[in-house]
Amino acid sequence: AQSVSQHNHHVILSEAASLELGCNYSYGGTVNLFWYVQYPGQHLQLLLKYFSGDPLVKGIKGFEAEFIKSKFSFNLRKPSVQWSDTAEYFCAVDGSYIPTFGRGTSLIVHP
Amino acid sequence: NAGVTQTPKFRVLKTGQSMTLLCAQDMNHEYMYWYRQDPGMGLRLIHYSVGEGTTAKGEVPDGYNVSRLKKQNFLLGLESAAPSQTSVYFCASRNRDSYNEQFFGPGTRLTVL
């Protein structure tokens, strides 16, 4: 069975601060990894994904994530956050056709 | 393309009432999913379908039933609503390959009194 753990449940930052959200997973085989973002009152949308190749993946709005296979991690980063990044962020792993989601990290960015 | 749509957007039920949530996608996706989202719990899978006419239970299936009579539609039914089913329900769809991301609907906010 696959599982996902997001370490930070609530993060509060000021604009221009750097962001790193942790995500660890467990799965015995090849996985595909995703970060989704949910802006207030909206549905989830894809931020970025990894399925093969370069372990450093770049997504929309300046976000990036690094897949470290040895650590079973897929941490999300952004060098300088903006107020508009206030949202909930979900890490997901998919080894078959049933993606498993982490519990989410609520990010609040103060202007 | 409308993507994934959900009907209704909001609903208030009394305990014991029944209702059906409709999810429709126009992307010809094989896989469809129903999730519920509760504060601090993330997304929990209720039921899913890997093709027309097939459904399977997810993590929290009790109290819900589903049907997928047409490829583009995935219905979620509550036969006898309970206050514990107060939640936001999201439908998602995806193409067959697991490296493809899911596309989510706008959600249905359900309150059971």
Interface residues (C-beta under 8 A of the other chain):
Chain A: H9 N32 F34 Y36 Q42 H43 L44 Q45 L46 K49 F51 S52 F90 D94 G95 S96 Y97 I98 P99 F101 G102 R103 G104
Chain B: Y31 G40 M41 G42 L43 L45 Y48 V50 G58 F90 A92 R94 R96 S98 Y99 E101 Q102 F104 G105 P106 G107
